[in-house]
Amino acid sequence: MTKTSDVILDRMMALHPKVMDLVLDRVWRLLAAMDNPQDRLPPVIHIAGTNGKGSTQAMIRAGLEAGGSAVHAYTSPHLARFHERIRLAGTLISEPALTDVLDRCYAANGGDPITYFEITTVAGLVAFAETPADYALLEVGLGGRLDATNVVAQPAVTVITPVDLDHQQFLGDTLPEIAGEKAGIIKGGVPCVVGPQQDAALEVIERQATRMGAPLLVHGQHWHVSTERGRLVYQDDRGLLDLPLPNLRGPHQIMNAGGAIAVLRALGKDEAACEAAVTRAYWPARMERMTKGALVDLAAPAELWLDGGHNPAAGRMLAATLQELSPRPTHLICGMLNTKDVAGYMRPLADVAESLTAVSIPGEQNTIPAEETAKVAGRVGLAANTAGSVQDAIRAITQKSPDARVLICGSLYLAGHVMRENEI
């Protein structure tokens, strides 16, 4: 049965401007019509970056909630259903609440052009303003400077996770240009936690912070994180923390954990909050081992994993994570969008996977046809073929290699499709 919110969301798609332009004018107009909810939020933690935003947000939320705080969280895109984008005081927004706030924003917009992300972000801010909470976590959708989330005058803390090449068609072709867009969330007098950065990106971030008069808390300067004897060791000017390793998988999660801990420390939280951040966070489709469901049953006895990373940095992180797992023949099922650097994403994976089966992402207009994805995979050294569906790919792989590690990867949109298929 179609949800009422789905009907309104479909209507909102029709309002999209003919040309995709990053400006905030449409957002400011609708915010004013909705009585400026951005000015009525609890303390905000605003998170930008190319990779690690969602994982860092999940860890910050786990740490805050462990101390008894009620936390709003806004993220995008969603995986299985839109409600995942808006978490009110710790709970995903209900269907009636979502339908109501979308309906009000749609009416207030009056049929004027506005992007889907812009109007739904305003809806999220309205829901946050109308529900009591102690903190609100806002994840940037695209860039930062002109992102629809960048409307809070004085956040409590801003965060910039590692910056890399992605969305060049909107943010610029070079790392300094992209870093400049991410650094657009920095606000005067507001501390900014900065994750590991390449020098070219860090220079831009530091320059913007100086211009804005914002204190920086930079990885490698103001805080350090590493692993030692199977533990996570974090250190800053307040002292040293000896914590368990993050429950989110992959060596990159060490750095994400460090950023989350730096935020919690900046907010004055204790060691218990920091430990909860690394042990209680949950963030689906980020190197997630799937353990039950229709697709898991289909793959058995093979392992089934899911990851939504989709740019070259994500490919490198994924390869590093696979190398840390116990030895097992690894076979990829991959679908990607035509806005992504497919070769850059796949190249690191050629060293750790035995094959790649390409699929087209169902229902996605911008999917790369499976045949094209397979051709790119072949060019970077992966043994590649195609399948008509994820199910067909799983069957073909497990028939030849019953003890395989099957990793579905390449797009959050493919990950969302897989999560819905697995529920059946």
C-alpha positions in Angstrom: 0.0 0.0 0.0 1.4 3.4 -1.0 2.0 5.7 2.0 0.5 9.2 2.1 4.0 10.6 2.5 5.1 8.8 -0.7 2.4 10.6 -2.6 3.5 14.0 -1.3 7.2 13.2 -2.0 6.3 12.4 -5.6 4.5 15.7 -5.9 7.6 17.4 -4.5 9.8 15.9 -7.3 7.7 17.8 -9.8 8.7 21.1 -8.3 12.4 20.6 -9.2 14.0 23.5 -11.1 14.8 22.8 -14.7 18.5 23.5 -14.0 20.2 22.1 -10.9 21.8 25.2 -9.3 23.3 25.4 -5.8 21.8 28.4 -4.2 20.0 29.0 -0.9 17.4 31.5 -2.1 14.6 28.9 -2.4 15.5 27.5 1.0 15.4 30.9 2.7 12.1 31.7 1.1 10.5 28.5 2.4 12.1 28.8 5.8 10.6 32.2 6.2 7.2 30.9 5.2 7.5 28.2 7.9 8.4 30.7 10.6 12.2 30.1 10.5 12.5 26.7 12.2 16.3 26.9 11.9 16.3 29.5 14.6 14.4 27.3 17.1 16.6 24.2 17.2 18.5 22.7 20.1 22.3 23.0 19.9 23.3 21.8 16.4 26.3 19.7 15.3 26.7 20.3 11.5 28.7 17.7 9.6 30.3 18.1 6.1 32.9 16.1 4.2 33.2 13.6 1.3 33.4 10.3 3.2 32.5 9.4 6.8 29.8 11.9 7.5 27.1 9.3 8.3 29.4 7.1 10.4 30.7 10.0 12.3 27.2 11.3 12.9 26.1 7.8 14.1 29.0 7.7 16.6 28.3 11.2 17.9 24.6 10.3 18.4 25.5 7.0 20.2 27.7 9.0 22.6 25.2 11.7 23.3 22.3 9.2 23.8 24.3 7.1 26.2 24.4 10.1 28.5 20.7 10.4 28.4 20.4 13.2 25.8 17.5 13.2 23.3 19.0 13.7 19.8 17.5 14.7 16.5 19.4 13.5 13.4 19.1 14.4 9.7 20.9 12.4 7.0 20.6 11.6 3.3 20.1 9.8 1.1 17.8 7.2 2.7 18.3 3.5 2.0 15.0 1.6 2.2 12.5 4.4 3.0 12.5 8.2 3.4 11.7 8.1 7.1 15.4 7.2 7.7 16.4 10.8 6.9 14.6 12.3 9.9 15.1 11.0 13.5 13.2 12.9 16.2 14.6 12.7 19.7 16.1 9.3 18.9 13.2 7.7 17.0 12.6 7.6 13.2 9.8 10.0 12.3 6.4 8.4 12.2 4.3 8.2 9.0 1.6 10.5 10.3 4.2 13.1 11.5 6.1 12.9 8.2 2.9 13.2 6.1 1.8 16.3 8.2 5.1 18.2 7.9 5.6 17.4 4.2 2.0 18.5 3.5 2.5 21.8 5.3 5.8 22.5 3.6 4.3 21.7 0.2 1.4 24.1 0.8 3.7 26.8 2.1 5.9 26.5 -1.0 3.0 27.5 -3.1 4.1 25.6 -6.2 7.3 27.6 -6.6 10.4 25.8 -8.0 12.5 24.1 -5.3 14.6 20.9 -5.2 13.5 17.7 -3.5 16.4 17.9 -1.1 15.7 21.6 -0.3 12.0 21.1 0.6 12.5 17.9 2.5 15.4 19.5 4.5 13.1 22.3 5.5 10.5 19.7 6.5 13.1 18.1 8.7 14.0 21.4 10.3 10.4 22.1 11.0 10.0 18.7 12.6 13.1 19.3 14.7 11.9 22.7 15.9 8.5 21.3 16.9 9.9 18.3 18.9 11.9 18.9 22.2 15.5 17.5 22.1 18.9 18.3 23.6 20.9 18.2 20.3 20.3 18.2 16.6 22.8 16.5 14.2 22.7 17.8 10.6 24.5 16.0 7.8 25.3 18.0 4.7 23.7 16.7 1.5 26.1 18.2 -1.1 29.1 20.4 -0.5 28.4 22.7 2.4 28.5 26.4 1.6 25.3 26.3 -0.5 23.8 23.2 1.0 20.2 23.4 2.3 21.4 22.4 5.8 23.7 25.4 6.0 21.1 27.8 7.5 21.9 27.6 11.2 23.7 30.8 12.3 25.4 29.5 15.4 25.9 25.7 15.6 27.5 24.3 18.8 30.2 22.5 16.7 30.9 22.0 13.0 32.7 19.0 11.6 34.6 18.4 8.4 35.4 14.7 7.7 38.0 13.7 5.1 37.6 15.7 1.8 38.2 13.9 -1.5 37.1 14.1 -5.1 33.3 13.6 -5.6 30.4 15.5 -7.2 32.9 17.5 -9.3 30.1 18.7 -11.6 28.7 20.8 -8.7 31.7 21.4 -6.4 34.7 21.9 -8.7 37.3 19.8 -10.3 40.1 20.2 -7.8 40.6 19.3 -4.1 41.0 22.9 -3.0 37.8 23.9 -4.7 35.8 21.0 -3.1 37.4 21.8 0.3 36.3 25.4 -0.1 32.7 24.3 -0.5 32.9 22.0 2.5 34.6 24.7 4.6 31.5 26.9 3.9 29.9 25.5 7.0 32.5 27.1 9.3 30.9 29.8 11.5 32.6 32.6 13.4 33.5 31.6 17.0 32.2 28.0 16.5 34.7 25.2 17.1 35.3 23.1 14.0 36.5 19.5 14.3 38.6 18.5 11.3 39.3 14.9 10.3 42.4 13.7 8.4 42.9 15.8 5.3 45.3 16.1 2.4 47.5 19.2 2.6 45.7 21.0 -0.2 42.3 20.6 1.5 43.6 21.4 5.0 45.2 24.7 3.8 41.8 25.8 2.4 40.0 24.8 5.6 42.5 26.6 7.8 42.3 29.7 5.7 38.5 29.8 6.0 38.6 29.3 9.7 41.1 32.2 10.1 38.8 34.4 8.0 35.8 33.5 10.1 37.5 33.5 13.5 36.6 29.9 14.2 38.8 27.7 16.5 39.9 24.5 14.8 40.4 21.1 16.3 42.5 19.3 13.7 43.5 15.7 13.5 47.3 15.4 13.9 47.5 18.8 15.6 44.9 19.0 18.3 43.8 15.4 18.6 45.4 12.1 17.7 43.9 8.6 17.3 45.5 5.2 16.7 45.2 1.5 17.5 47.4 -0.3 20.0 47.2 -3.9 21.1 43.6 -4.2 19.8 42.4 -1.0 21.5 41.6 2.5 20.2 43.9 5.2 21.8 42.7 8.8 21.6 44.7 11.8 22.9 44.1 15.5 23.1 45.0 18.3 25.5 42.5 16.9 28.0 44.4 13.6 28.2 44.4 10.1 26.9 41.5 7.6 26.4 42.0 3.9 26.0 38.8 2.5 24.4 37.5 -0.5 22.6 37.8 -0.6 18.8 34.8 0.8 16.9 32.0 -1.7 16.2 31.7 -0.2 12.7 34.1 -2.1 10.5 37.1 -0.9 8.6 40.4 0.9 9.4 38.8 4.3 8.3 36.4 4.0 11.2 39.3 4.6 13.6 39.6 8.1 12.1 35.8 8.6 12.1 35.7 7.6 15.8 38.5 10.0 16.5 36.4 12.9 15.0 33.3 11.8 16.9 35.3 11.7 20.2 36.7 15.1 19.5 33.2 16.5 19.1 32.0 14.9 22.3 35.0 16.3 24.1 34.3 19.7 22.7 30.8 19.4 24.1 32.2 18.5 27.5 31.1 14.9 27.5 32.9 12.2 29.6 34.8 9.0 28.8 31.6 6.9 29.1 30.1 8.9 26.2 33.2 8.4 24.2 33.2 4.7 24.8 29.5 4.5 23.8 30.3 6.3 20.6 32.6 3.6 19.4 30.8 0.6 20.8 27.1 1.4 20.3 26.9 3.1 16.9 24.9 1.5 14.1 25.1 2.7 10.5 23.6 0.4 7.9 25.2 -0.5 4.5 28.7 0.6 5.5 30.6 -2.7 5.2 27.7 -4.4 6.9 27.6 -8.2 7.3 24.0 -9.1 6.5 22.9 -11.9 8.8 19.2 -12.6 8.0 16.7 -12.1 5.3 15.7 -13.4 1.9 19.0 -12.6 0.1 21.0 -13.9 3.0 19.1 -17.2 2.7 19.7 -17.2 -1.0 23.4 -16.8 -0.6 23.9 -19.3 2.2 26.3 -20.8 3.1 28.3 -17.9 1.6 28.7 -14.6 3.5 26.7 -11.6 2.3 28.0 -8.1 2.8 26.7 -4.7 1.8 28.4 -1.3 1.3 27.1 1.9 -0.2 30.5 3.7 -0.8 30.8 5.0 -4.4 33.9 7.2 -4.9 37.6 6.5 -5.2 38.3 7.2 -1.5 35.5 4.8 -0.6 37.0 2.2 -3.0 40.3 2.5 -1.1 38.6 2.2 2.3 36.7 -0.8 1.2 39.8 -2.6 -0.1 41.6 -1.9 3.1 38.6 -3.3 5.1 38.5 -6.5 3.0 42.2 -7.0 3.6 41.6 -7.0 7.4 39.0 -9.7 7.2 39.7 -13.5 7.5 40.9 -15.0 4.2 38.0 -16.0 2.0 37.3 -15.7 -1.8 35.7 -12.4 -2.3 33.3 -11.7 -5.2 31.7 -8.3 -5.9 28.2 -7.5 -7.1 28.4 -3.9 -8.3 26.0 -1.2 -9.7 26.9 2.5 -10.0 25.4 5.8 -11.1 26.7 7.6 -14.2 27.8 10.6 -12.1 30.6 8.6 -10.4 34.2 7.8 -11.2 33.7 4.1 -11.8 37.3 3.2 -12.6 38.6 5.2 -9.7 36.3 3.4 -7.3 37.1 -0.1 -8.7 40.8 0.2 -9.2 41.7 -0.5 -5.5 39.3 -3.4 -5.4 41.0 -5.3 -8.2 43.7 -6.4 -5.8 41.3 -7.9 -3.2 38.4 -9.4 -5.2 38.4 -12.5 -7.5 35.5 -11.2 -9.7 32.9 -8.5 -10.2 29.4 -9.1 -11.4 27.8 -5.9 -12.7 24.1 -5.1 -12.4 22.0 -2.2 -13.4 20.4 -0.4 -10.3 16.7 -1.1 -10.6 14.4 1.9 -10.9 17.3 4.4 -11.1 17.3 6.6 -14.2 21.0 7.4 -13.8 22.2 3.9 -13.4 25.1 2.8 -15.6 24.0 -0.3 -17.7 25.6 -3.5 -16.3 27.5 -4.0 -19.6 29.3 -0.7 -19.3 30.1 -1.3 -15.6 31.6 -4.7 -16.5 33.7 -3.1 -19.3 35.3 -0.6 -16.8 35.9 -3.4 -14.3 37.7 -5.4 -17.0 39.9 -2.5 -17.8 41.1 -2.1 -14.2 41.9 -5.8 -13.9 38.8 -7.4 -12.5 37.4 -10.6 -13.9 34.0 -9.2 -14.9 30.6 -10.4 -16.1 27.0 -9.2 -15.8 23.7 -10.4 -14.3 20.1 -9.3 -14.8 19.5 -8.9 -11.1 21.2 -9.1 -7.7 19.5 -12.4 -7.1 20.8 -13.8 -10.3 24.3 -12.6 -9.4 24.2 -14.2 -6.0 23.0 -17.5 -7.5 25.8 -17.5 -10.2 28.5 -16.7 -7.6 27.5 -19.1 -5.0 27.0 -21.9 -7.5 30.7 -21.7 -8.4 32.0 -20.7 -5.0 29.7 -21.8 -2.1 32.2 -20.5 0.5 32.5 -17.1 -1.0 32.3 -13.7 0.6 29.8 -11.9 -1.6 30.0 -8.1 -1.3 27.2 -5.9 -2.9 28.7 -2.5 -3.5 29.0 0.7 -5.6 26.0 2.8 -4.7 23.7 3.7 -1.8 20.8 3.4 -4.2 21.8 -0.2 -4.9 22.2 -0.7 -1.2 18.7 0.6 -0.6 17.3 -1.8 -3.2 19.1 -4.7 -1.6 17.7 -3.8 1.8 14.2 -3.8 0.5 14.7 -7.0 -1.4 16.2 -8.7 1.6 13.1 -7.9 3.7 10.7 -9.9 1.5 
